[in-house]
Amino acid sequence: MGAFFEDKSFIVTGASSGIGRAVAAMLAGRGAKVVSMARTVEKLEALKNQAGPNIIVFQGDVTREDDCKAAINLSVSTNGKLDGIVHNAGISMRALAEESDIQVYRDIMEVNFFSMLYFIKHGLTHVIRTKGHIAAVSSMMGRYSTQERSGYNASKHALQGYLNSLRLEIMERGVHVMVISPGFVQTDGSLNALTADGSPYGKMDDALVAGLTPEQTAGIILDGIKYRKRDVFPAGFKEKFGLFLSKWAPSTLDRMLIKSRVK
């Protein structure tokens, strides 16, 4: 599998931890040149020390269009091309809809949805040239919704719909568009999730602790890129069963989610 990624040029966002870090490290280990983007440069430097010279550190904020454009320009100027974007940066939510500030929804949409638009606006031409890959981390919450995550769910549904439309528009030009819909993964997503007033949740959800490892998830993502899959679902049985019920027995799923109080 490594030969497929040899000398390819990728951008990975949210690369300082979790899924993004694992994807960047795995791509670099398989020979790709990876512009690894996040806000915390110390964590990116630690990633480079671990994963080697194929990691190119780029400190930036995905909510800033100029930063997204600069990451793309860095990839093209350094590597001569852009073979793919793995857009992983995101933020979650733990709050009731009726109690949440509108600004919380705006902040979540900026990170989880509008940032994707910046990368497409400035990077798509380069990816078309290489007939490359656009891959974005959505969520099972982009397929069906749970309580206390209304803003997160909305952003992931928006991302899902956008990418499904984009795929149809550019498929005939050879570009691969893949939606990644993880279930529970062992990340710090709940620690950084926004509460009703925008402050961090600061707790680790039990379901995340019991989830897939970032490395397992990254392996599924890279396999999906290589084989140009439309969708991948790095998730456990419960989340996949929920996806099944959302299609065929949504009322049953609603009753199950109300009882479970997903955490």
N, C-alpha and C positions, 0 to 999 in steps of 0.2 A: 504493500500500500504506500510505502514511503516514496517510491519513485514518482507517483502521481503528483505529489506536492513539491518535488525538487525544483528549486529555483523559481517557484511561483511567488507572487507578491500579494500579500493580504494586509488588510487593516482589521484589527480586532478592538472593539470598544469595551469599556468596562473591564479592562484587562488586569486591574490591580488585585482582583480577588475572585473567588468562586468560579463560575462557568467560564467567564472571559479569560481569566488567568490560565485555566486548564487548557482551553482551546489554543491560546497563544503559544503556550509551552509545547503543546503537542504538534502544532503546525511547524514551529521552529525545529523541533526534534526530527521532523520528517523532511526537512530541507527547504521549507518556505522562508522567505524574508517577511517578517511580520512587524508592521508599525503597530505598536501596542499603546493604546490610548486610554488614559484615565486622569483624574485630577490629582492623585497623590503620587508624586514623582518618586518618593522613597520606595514605595511598593513596586513601582515599575522597574526601578534599578535592581531591587531584590530579584524580580523575575528575570531580568537580563543576566544577573550573576548565576542564577540557577539554570536557565535554559540556553545561555550561550549567545554568541555574536549575531545570530540570525534575528534576535530581538532588537528592534529599533524603538527606543523610548520616546514617547510623545506626550507631554503633559498638556491636557486640554479638557475642556468642558463641552459635552455634546449639546448642551442647550445654547451654545454660542456658534452661530453659523460660520463665523470667521475661523474658529478653531477646527470645525469639521472640514472646511475647505483646505486649511493648512495641513491637516493630516493627510488628505488626499494628495496634495501637492508634494508633500514629503515622500510619500510612497512612490509616486511617479518619478520624481527627480532622483531619488536614491536607487530605485530598482528598474527604472525605465518603463514601467507598466504597472497596471493594477489588475490582478486576476480575481480578486474577490474582496468582499466586505462581510465580516461577521459582526453584526450589530447586536451587542449583548447588553449594553448599559441600560439600566432600568431602576425604578424605585417602586416599592409597594405601599400598601395602606392598611391600617388597622383602625377603623372608626366607622360608626354608624352614619349613614347618609344624612339623616336629619340633624346631626350634630356638627357636621363637617363644614369648615370654612370653604367658600368658593375658591380661594387662593390655593388650597390644597389640591383641588382638581386641576387648576391651571398648571401648577408646578409638576404634577404627575404627567400631564399631557405633554408638557415641554420636554421632559426627559424621555418618556416612553414612546411618544408618537412623532412630534415635530422634528426631533433630532434625526429620525430616519429620512425625513424629507430633505434635510440639508445634505445628507450623504448622496441621495439620489440626484439632487439638483446638480451637485458639483462632481460626482463621481461616475455617474452612469455612462457618460461618453467613453471614459477609459475602460470600463468593464465591457462595454459593447465591443471595443476593439479586440479584446482578448477572448471574447465569447465566454466570459467568466461567470462569477457566482455572486448573487446577492442573497445572503442568509441573515435572518433576524430572529432573535429570541423573543417569541411571544410567550405563551403560557397556556396550560389547560384552561386558565381563566379567560383566554381569548376564544374558547370554544363553549364554555358554560360558566356560570357565575356562582360565587358563594357570598355569603353575607360579610359585612365589615370590610369589603374590598371594592366598593362601587366604583371609585375613581380608577383604581388599578384595572378592574375588569373592563371598564369603558375604554381605557387607553389600549389595552391588548386587543379588544374587539376592533378598534379603529385600525390598529397596526395590521391585524389579520386581513381586514377588508381592503386596505390600501395595497398590500402585497399581492393579494389575489387578483386585483385589477391590473396592477403593474405587470404581473406575469403574462397576462393575455396580450398586453400592449407590446412587449418586447421579446416574446418567446420566439417569434420567427426570425429574430436577429441573433439567435444563438445564445441568449443569456439565460442562465439558470437561476430561478428564484425559488428559495426554500424557506418555509416557515417552520420554526422550531418551537414545539409546544411542550415544555417540560412539565412534569408534575412536581412533587416535592424533591428538592435537591439540597444537599448539605452546604448551604451558603449562609451568609449573614444577612439575607434579605429582610428577615423580620426585625433584626436589630435596627436597621436603617429605615424601616417603613414609617410612613407619616401617620400621626394620629390626627384627631379632629382639628387641632389648632396648628398643625404643621410641625410639631415637635416630634423627635424620634420615638418610636415605640420602645426600643431598648431591651426587648426580651427575645429569647430564642424559642421559636415554636417547636414543640415536640415532634410535629410531623416533618419538619425540615431535618431535624437531627436524625430521624429514621429513614430519610430519603436516599436517593442515589448519590454517589459521590460525584464531585465535579469532573473527575477523570472519566468515570463511566459515561457521563453525559457528553463530554467532549469527544469521546470515541464514537458515539452515535452520530454526533454532528459531523465529524470528519468523514465518516462512512457515507452520510447523506450527501455531502458535497461531492465526494468522488463519484458516486453513482447517480448524481443529479436527481435526487429525490424531490418530490413536490413538498412533502411534509415529513417530519420525523417527530416521534413522541417519546422522549426519554422520561419514562414514568413507570410507576408501580401498577400493580393490578387494580387497586382501588380507584386511582385516578382514571385509568383506562376504562374501567367499568362505569364510572361516572360519565365518561364521554359517550359510551354506548347508550346509557339511559337517557342522556340529553337528546339523543336523536329519536329514540324509540319509545321512551316512557318518561317524559320530562316531569310530569306531576309526581311520579314515584321518586325521582331524583330530588325534587323540591322537599318532599317529606323527609327523605334521608338526610339531607343537608341541615334542615331545621333541627333534627334530633342530634346530629353529630356535633354541631357548633364547631366547625372546622378551625383548628388552631395549629 
